[in-house]
């Protein structure tokens, strides 16, 4: 089975490469640790790739798309058909993620895991499980076999890009209503009260917020996801694109490729990935802290620190794309910054 063989390939970070990367940082003409997370991410990438300063020139955001039956409960201000419209816009290069990936020299790879109405476009990677999930407030989102198919579709999408030479991946999402299942996943794994983690999503008003809280509580009560089993949580209260994101993370980790995690929806996928393969967290880089109130709880549960705080809540992979530039900067520090010896600078008390 693809899922099991992928998980088996996820190993610990390479400690020798990390130690060499730390020593490089200590030899630069600055107080050790003074560049903060730029130093931390360079060391982590050394552990992932086994190289002290790899050139991660080919980058891609894999944007996973899916629809949700729970939108029938009025949990979003946008209609479900907007998913398809936004997917077409993304394929045509007009979405925010397209602008930002062009800015940082990366690609956007759109993957259909299960929007309601298919899009016929050669630029779209098709890994469809079904035309949208079922309504989690009435029963499970999907079957266990469908949950596996969603995760394996994400694994396949990641591996296909890696085989084409992609050296740095990021997660993105597209799907109206997807903050609701993401909130359910968060509440299931952490036990946090639902009313403390529900956010505005696409911009809902207070009455809709209360309805959304009730819907998530109902979904958890009816479905009773087993938090010891990531596939069960995904099947009970998740989404096809969330499963796809989990698969992208697992596929990247199995091939020792760093993967930048976007916001709230992507972190729901990261929680599923961690549940399936705890070691996969070591391959994740958290991009930013979303405005969604539950995102900080997710990052804490994952043990990740965000690199940016920019009041963003769009999704699509937009926060992750911005961090590509920071990762490039971190690796250039290792490659290009002078050492104490080469610059003739005294290192007294600075290392």
ROKERO-607253 format. One line per field, with one value per residue (C-alpha): residue number from 1; residue in three letters; x, y, z. Coordinates in steps of 0.001 Angstrom, whole numbers, plus 524288, in hexadecimal, padded with zeros to 5 digits. Layout:
REM ROKERO-607253
num (NUM, ...)
residu (ALA, ...)
x (X, ...)
y (Y, ...)
z (Z, ...)
This chain:
REM ROKERO-607253
num (1, 2, 3, 4, 5, 6, 7, 8, 9, 10, 11, 12, 13, 14, 15, 16, 17, 18, 19, 20, 21, 22, 23, 24, 25, 26, 27, 28, 29, 30, 31, 32, 33, 34, 35, 36, 37, 38, 39, 40, 41, 42, 43, 44, 45, 46, 47, 48, 49, 50, 51, 52, 53, 54, 55, 56, 57, 58, 59, 60, 61, 62, 63, 64, 65, 66, 67, 68, 69, 70, 71, 72, 73, 74, 75, 76, 77, 78, 79, 80, 81, 82, 83, 84, 85, 86, 87, 88, 89, 90, 91, 92, 93, 94, 95, 96, 97, 98, 99, 100, 101, 102, 103, 104, 105, 106, 107, 108, 109, 110, 111, 112, 113, 114, 115, 116, 117, 118, 119, 120, 121, 122, 123, 124, 125, 126, 127, 128, 129, 130, 131, 132, 133, 134, 135, 136, 137, 138, 139, 140, 141, 142, 143, 144, 145, 146, 147, 148, 149, 150, 151, 152, 153, 154, 155, 156, 157, 158, 159, 160, 161, 162, 163, 164, 165, 166, 167, 168, 169, 170, 171, 172, 173, 174, 175, 176, 177, 178, 179, 180, 181, 182, 183, 184, 185, 186, 187, 188, 189, 190, 191, 192, 193, 194, 195, 196, 197, 198, 199, 200, 201, 202, 203, 204, 205, 206, 207, 208, 209, 210, 211, 212, 213, 214, 215, 216, 217, 218, 219, 220, 221, 222, 223, 224, 225, 226, 227, 228, 229, 230, 231, 232, 233, 234, 235, 236, 237, 238, 239, 240, 241, 242, 243, 244, 245, 246, 247, 248, 249, 250, 251, 252, 253, 254, 255, 256, 257, 258, 259, 260, 261, 262, 263, 264, 265, 266, 267, 268, 269, 270, 271, 272, 273, 274, 275, 276, 277, 278, 279, 280, 281, 282, 283, 284, 285, 286, 287, 288, 289, 290, 291, 292, 293, 294, 295, 296, 297, 298, 299, 300, 301, 302, 303, 304, 305, 306, 307, 308, 309, 310, 311, 312, 313, 314, 315, 316, 317, 318, 319, 320, 321, 322, 323, 324, 325, 326, 327, 328, 329, 330, 331, 332, 333, 334, 335, 336, 337, 338, 339, 340, 341, 342, 343, 344, 345, 346, 347, 348, 349, 350, 351)
residu (UNK, UNK, UNK, UNK, UNK, UNK, UNK, UNK, UNK, UNK, UNK, UNK, UNK, UNK, UNK, UNK, UNK, UNK, UNK, UNK, UNK, UNK, UNK, UNK, UNK, UNK, UNK, UNK, UNK, UNK, UNK, UNK, UNK, UNK, UNK, UNK, UNK, UNK, UNK, UNK, UNK, UNK, UNK, UNK, UNK, UNK, UNK, UNK, UNK, UNK, UNK, UNK, UNK, UNK, UNK, UNK, UNK, UNK, UNK, UNK, UNK, UNK, UNK, UNK, UNK, UNK, UNK, UNK, UNK, UNK, UNK, UNK, UNK, UNK, UNK, UNK, UNK, UNK, UNK, UNK, UNK, UNK, UNK, UNK, UNK, UNK, UNK, UNK, UNK, UNK, UNK, UNK, UNK, UNK, UNK, UNK, UNK, UNK, UNK, UNK, UNK, UNK, UNK, UNK, UNK, UNK, UNK, UNK, UNK, UNK, UNK, UNK, UNK, UNK, UNK, UNK, UNK, UNK, UNK, UNK, UNK, UNK, UNK, UNK, UNK, UNK, UNK, UNK, UNK, UNK, UNK, UNK, UNK, UNK, UNK, UNK, UNK, UNK, UNK, UNK, UNK, UNK, UNK, UNK, UNK, UNK, UNK, UNK, UNK, UNK, UNK, UNK, UNK, UNK, UNK, UNK, UNK, UNK, UNK, UNK, UNK, UNK, UNK, UNK, UNK, UNK, UNK, UNK, UNK, UNK, UNK, UNK, UNK, UNK, UNK, UNK, UNK, UNK, UNK, UNK, UNK, UNK, UNK, UNK, UNK, UNK, UNK, UNK, UNK, UNK, UNK, UNK, UNK, UNK, UNK, UNK, UNK, UNK, UNK, UNK, UNK, UNK, UNK, UNK, UNK, UNK, UNK, UNK, UNK, UNK, UNK, UNK, UNK, UNK, UNK, UNK, UNK, UNK, UNK, UNK, UNK, UNK, UNK, UNK, UNK, UNK, UNK, UNK, UNK, UNK, UNK, UNK, UNK, UNK, UNK, UNK, UNK, UNK, UNK, UNK, UNK, UNK, UNK, UNK, UNK, UNK, UNK, UNK, UNK, UNK, UNK, UNK, UNK, UNK, UNK, UNK, UNK, UNK, UNK, UNK, UNK, UNK, UNK, UNK, UNK, UNK, UNK, UNK, UNK, UNK, UNK, UNK, UNK, UNK, UNK, UNK, UNK, UNK, UNK, UNK, UNK, UNK, UNK, UNK, UNK, UNK, UNK, UNK, UNK, UNK, UNK, UNK, UNK, UNK, UNK, UNK, UNK, UNK, UNK, UNK, UNK, UNK, UNK, UNK, UNK, UNK, UNK, UNK, UNK, UNK, UNK, UNK, UNK, UNK, UNK, UNK, UNK, UNK, UNK, UNK, UNK, UNK, UNK, UNK, UNK, UNK, UNK, UNK, UNK, UNK, UNK, UNK, UNK, UNK, UNK, UNK, UNK, UNK, UNK, UNK, UNK, UNK, UNK, UNK, UNK, UNK, UNK, UNK, UNK, UNK, UNK)
x (80000, 80533, 80203, 80928, 8151A, 815FA, 81565, 81FFB, 82934, 8281B, 8347F, 83AB3, 841AC, 8502D, 856C6, 86477, 86000, 858CC, 864D4, 86D1C, 862F8, 8635A, 87227, 8711C, 867EB, 87155, 87C5C, 874FC, 8784C, 86CF7, 86918, 86473, 855A4, 85423, 84CDE, 842D1, 839FD, 8426D, 84CC8, 8430A, 83CE6, 84A37, 84DFE, 84105, 8425D, 85007, 84A27, 83F7F, 847FE, 854F1, 85BA0, 86096, 85BDE, 85415, 84F98, 840DD, 83EB3, 83297, 826F4, 8187B, 80C09, 802DC, 7F527, 7EB6C, 7DD1A, 7D0DC, 7C2AB, 7BB26, 7AD4A, 7ACAB, 7AB91, 79D09, 79C44, 79FCE, 7AD71, 7B314, 7AF0F, 7B37E, 7ABD0, 7B1B9, 7B325, 7BD78, 7C6EE, 7C654, 7C6FC, 7D2EB, 7D983, 7D7EA, 7DD2B, 7E8DF, 7EB90, 7EAF9, 7F4D8, 7EC08, 7EB1B, 7F317, 7FB50, 7FEDE, 80386, 80BB8, 811B6, 81588, 81BAC, 82406, 826DB, 81E94, 813F5, 805EE, 80164, 7F28D, 7ED6B, 7DF0D, 7DC7F, 7CDD0, 7C6D5, 7B881, 7B92B, 7C564, 7CE03, 7D2F1, 7E06E, 7ED51, 7F44C, 7ECA0, 7F1E1, 7E624, 7E5D3, 7D718, 7D18F, 7C340, 7BB56, 7BC5B, 7BB57, 7AEDC, 7A966, 7B138, 7A5F3, 79DD1, 7A80C, 7B5E6, 7BC0B, 7C0B4, 7C3AA, 7D09B, 7D45D, 7D1A7, 7D9F7, 7E538, 7E328, 7E3C5, 7F08A, 7F670, 7F23C, 7FA0E, 805C4, 8053B, 80430, 81012, 8184E, 814EC, 81A57, 8265A, 82957, 828BD, 83369, 82BE8, 8347A, 82B7B, 81CDF, 811F9, 803ED, 7F82C, 7E97D, 7DD1D, 7CF53, 7C3B1, 7C005, 7CCF9, 7CF43, 7C3FB, 7CA11, 7D74A, 7D188, 7CBA9, 7D8E7, 7DF48, 7D4F4, 7D5BA, 7E477, 7E608, 7D93F, 7D853, 7CA75, 7C4F6, 7C096, 7CEBF, 7D400, 7C9A7, 7CD5B, 7C745, 7CBAF, 7C73B, 7C1BC, 7B540, 7AD44, 7AAB8, 79E17, 7A4CD, 7B03D, 7A70E, 7A14A, 7AEEE, 7B26C, 7A635, 7A8F2, 7B6CE, 7B239, 7A79A, 7B152, 7BA43, 7AF00, 7A919, 7B5A4, 7BE60, 7CB6D, 7D5FB, 7E1AA, 7EADA, 7E81B, 7EAB1, 7E303, 7D738, 7D79E, 7D8DD, 7CDC6, 7C4AF, 7C642, 7D045, 7D0CF, 7D6CC, 7E004, 7E411, 7E78E, 7EED5, 7F6B9, 7FA45, 7FECF, 8071E, 80DF2, 8103C, 81510, 81E96, 823A4, 825A6, 82E4F, 83587, 82FB4, 82C52, 81DEB, 818F4, 80BC7, 80228, 7F724, 7EB67, 7E6F9, 7F4C9, 7F740, 7EB2E, 7F1C0, 7FE7C, 7F76D, 7F285, 8004D, 80632, 7FC02, 7FF67, 80E28, 8132C, 820C0, 81AD4, 81A54, 82926, 827A3, 81DAB, 820C5, 815BD, 813FF, 80B6B, 8019B, 7F404, 7E94E, 7E115, 7E0C6, 7E357, 7EFA7, 7F893, 7F353, 7F622, 80423, 80648, 800FA, 80A11, 8159B, 8182F, 81BA4, 81653, 81FF0, 81647, 80B7F, 803D1, 7F553, 7F2BD, 7E756, 7E5F3, 7EBF2, 7EF81, 7FDAF, 7FFB0, 806E6, 80F3F, 8132B, 8183F, 820EE, 827CC, 82F43, 83322, 83817, 84041, 845A7, 848E2, 85088, 8579F, 85C69, 8630A, 868DC, 86C62, 86EB4, 87CFA, 8831A, 88B23, 89792, 894D5, 890D0, 89B80, 89182, 893F1, 88A54, 88C8B, 87FDF, 877A0, 87741)
y (80000, 80D65, 813B1, 80971, 808EE, 817C5, 81858, 80DE8, 816B4, 8223A, 82248, 82AF3, 83764, 835FC, 83A78, 83B82, 844F6, 84CFA, 84DC3, 851FA, 85C5B, 86170, 86255, 86A13, 87376, 874CC, 8787E, 8839E, 891B4, 8939E, 88F60, 88158, 880E3, 88F40, 88C3F, 8847A, 87C29, 87E13, 8762B, 86C43, 86986, 867F3, 85DBB, 856BA, 85658, 850BB, 845DD, 84368, 84355, 83EC5, 84AAC, 8566C, 86031, 85A37, 862AE, 860BD, 8676C, 86051, 8630F, 86010, 8624E, 856B2, 85C3B, 8517E, 853ED, 84D9C, 8508D, 84E25, 84972, 85148, 85DE9, 85AB6, 85EA2, 86CD3, 86CB5, 87566, 88225, 87CF9, 8733C, 865FB, 868E6, 87302, 867AB, 86448, 8727D, 874F0, 868A1, 86D76, 87ABC, 87447, 86C32, 878B5, 87F6F, 889C6, 885BE, 88B75, 87F34, 880C3, 88EAA, 88AD6, 87EBF, 886B6, 89071, 885F5, 87E02, 87226, 86A34, 867A6, 859B7, 8588F, 84B36, 8478F, 83E1A, 83F93, 84BF3, 84A02, 84DC6, 84957, 852A6, 84E18, 8540F, 84D9A, 85625, 84FEA, 84409, 83B2F, 83261, 832C1, 82A57, 82E6F, 83AAA, 840CA, 83B01, 837E3, 84103, 83EB4, 843C9, 8382E, 82D65, 82A5A, 83302, 8272D, 818CB, 813E8, 80F69, 81D18, 822F1, 81A29, 81DC8, 82C4A, 82ADB, 82235, 82BF9, 8365C, 82D47, 82ABE, 83946, 83C50, 83148, 8350F, 842B3, 83DAA, 834BE, 840D8, 846FF, 84ED2, 850CF, 8589E, 85691, 85DF9, 85AAA, 8625D, 86082, 8640F, 860A4, 86855, 86428, 85DDE, 86535, 85D6C, 84FDD, 8559B, 85AAD, 84D5A, 846DC, 85091, 84E96, 83FDD, 83EFF, 84958, 848ED, 857C0, 85D25, 85FD0, 86DA8, 8716E, 86CED, 870B1, 87C20, 88469, 87BF8, 88348, 88E21, 88931, 89176, 88E93, 886EE, 87E38, 87CAA, 87719, 86DEB, 869AD, 866C2, 85E81, 85747, 853A9, 84F46, 84727, 84115, 83CFA, 837AA, 82FBE, 82A89, 8288A, 828B0, 81FF8, 828F3, 81D3A, 81B0B, 8261A, 81F97, 81E59, 82CCE, 8306B, 8275C, 82BD5, 83ABA, 83E44, 841E5, 83C60, 847E4, 846D3, 8389F, 83CB3, 8469F, 83C15, 833B7, 83E99, 83FE4, 8314B, 83049, 83B73, 835C8, 8285D, 82E8C, 837A0, 843DD, 84F65, 852FA, 8606C, 85FE3, 86AC3, 86EDE, 8691F, 85F47, 85ACF, 858DB, 8502E, 847E0, 84890, 8437A, 837DC, 8359B, 83616, 82C84, 8231C, 8252D, 82CF0, 82E54, 83630, 84258, 8435F, 84626, 85113, 85F9A, 8681D, 87405, 87D87, 87F5C, 88060, 88962, 87D44, 87C14, 86D7F, 86E48, 8716E, 8657F, 85D1D, 861F1, 85FA0, 851C2, 84F70, 85591, 85F4E, 86DC9, 876B1, 87F4C, 88A37, 8917E, 898EE, 897F3, 88F3F, 885AE, 88368, 875FA, 87137, 87017, 87ED6, 87F3D, 873A4, 87A10, 88605, 87D62, 87803, 884E6, 8839F, 875D6, 87A93, 88557, 87BBA, 872F1, 87E73, 88280, 8754A, 87607, 88451, 88A81, 88BEC, 88410, 889D9, 88493, 888FF, 89696, 89852, 89B22, 8978A, 88D83, 8904A, 88D81, 88CC5, 87E19)
z (80000, 7FC47, 80960, 81154, 80883, 808C0, 81797, 8187F, 810C2, 81A32, 82252, 82C9F, 828B2, 825C7, 83241, 82C8C, 82209, 82C48, 834ED, 82951, 8260D, 83414, 83381, 826DC, 82DC2, 83928, 82FD0, 82951, 82CE6, 83644, 843E1, 84320, 842D9, 83F72, 832C4, 83A34, 831D1, 825BC, 82CB7, 831F3, 824BC, 81E3A, 82856, 826B4, 817E9, 8197B, 821A7, 817AD, 80B7E, 8112D, 80B27, 812BF, 808B9, 7FDA5, 7F265, 7F2B3, 7E5BB, 7E0DB, 7E994, 7E8C3, 7F067, 7EF3A, 7F0B5, 7F3FF, 7F0B7, 7F61C, 7F95E, 805E0, 80822, 814BC, 80CD3, 80BE0, 81A33, 81749, 81D28, 8126A, 80C09, 7FECF, 7F6AF, 7F3AB, 7E527, 7E8D3, 7EAF2, 7DC91, 7D86F, 7E0F3, 7DBFD, 7CDFF, 7D222, 7D86F, 7CC4A, 7C446, 7CD1F, 7D307, 7E15A, 7EC76, 7ED29, 7DEC4, 7E102, 7ECBE, 7E69D, 7DAB2, 7E408, 7EA8D, 7DE58, 7E197, 7DAFA, 7DEF6, 7DD00, 7DE1F, 7E23B, 7E1E4, 7ED0F, 7EC53, 7E888, 7E52A, 7D6DB, 7CF93, 7C7F3, 7BAC2, 7B9AC, 7B60E, 7C010, 7CB31, 7D263, 7D466, 7E064, 7E26F, 7ED3B, 7EBF3, 7E896, 7F611, 803AB, 80AEC, 8155D, 821D9, 82A13, 82594, 82521, 82089, 8163B, 80E8E, 80F8A, 814C1, 8070F, 80202, 80CCF, 808CA, 7FA83, 7FDBD, 8053D, 7FABA, 7F04E, 7F78B, 7F8A2, 7EA03, 7E6F1, 7EF4C, 7E9DE, 7DBE9, 7DE5E, 7E571, 7D9F6, 7D143, 7D96E, 7E38F, 7EF8B, 7F867, 7F9D5, 80078, 8037B, 7FECB, 7FF06, 7F7E3, 7FBF8, 800F7, 80EB4, 8121A, 81ED7, 824AC, 82320, 82695, 83352, 835E8, 833C4, 83D0E, 84793, 8461E, 847D3, 85281, 859F8, 859B8, 85B1C, 84D9C, 850E7, 85388, 84673, 83C7E, 833BA, 82912, 81DBC, 81197, 81A17, 8207D, 82A03, 83857, 8365B, 82C5B, 835CB, 84004, 835DA, 831D8, 84008, 84184, 834CA, 838E8, 84654, 83FE1, 83662, 84174, 84987, 83E6C, 8385D, 8444B, 83CEE, 84292, 844B9, 8458E, 83716, 82D7F, 822A0, 82B89, 82F0B, 820BA, 81CBE, 82794, 82741, 81CC9, 80E7D, 8022D, 80096, 80EDC, 80C87, 80043, 80808, 811EB, 80691, 800D3, 80DF6, 80F2A, 8012B, 80339, 80FFF, 809F0, 7FF89, 808F8, 802F2, 80BDB, 80BBE, 80FCA, 81697, 813A7, 81CAE, 823B3, 8196F, 8168C, 82506, 825CA, 81B66, 82312, 82F2C, 8275D, 8220E, 82FAB, 834AA, 829BC, 82A86, 83649, 83028, 824F5, 82D99, 82C82, 81DFB, 81FD6, 8201C, 8254E, 81CB7, 82447, 82F2D, 8296E, 82E75, 830CA, 83FB6, 83F9A, 83777, 842E1, 84A04, 83E1B, 83D23, 84BA0, 84A61, 83EDC, 845FE, 83B0A, 83B74, 830AC, 82950, 82641, 82D6D, 82305, 826AD, 81AE6, 81984, 80AE9, 809A7, 7FBF3, 80065, 800CB, 80DC6, 809E4, 7FD1B, 80449, 80CA5, 80097, 80025, 80E68, 80C49, 800D1, 80989, 8146F, 80B38, 804FA, 81275, 81398, 805FB, 804A4, 811F4, 815AC, 820AC, 82BB4, 8258F, 817A6, 81BE5, 82605, 830A2, 83EDD, 843F6, 85264, 85995, 84D3A, 84AC1)
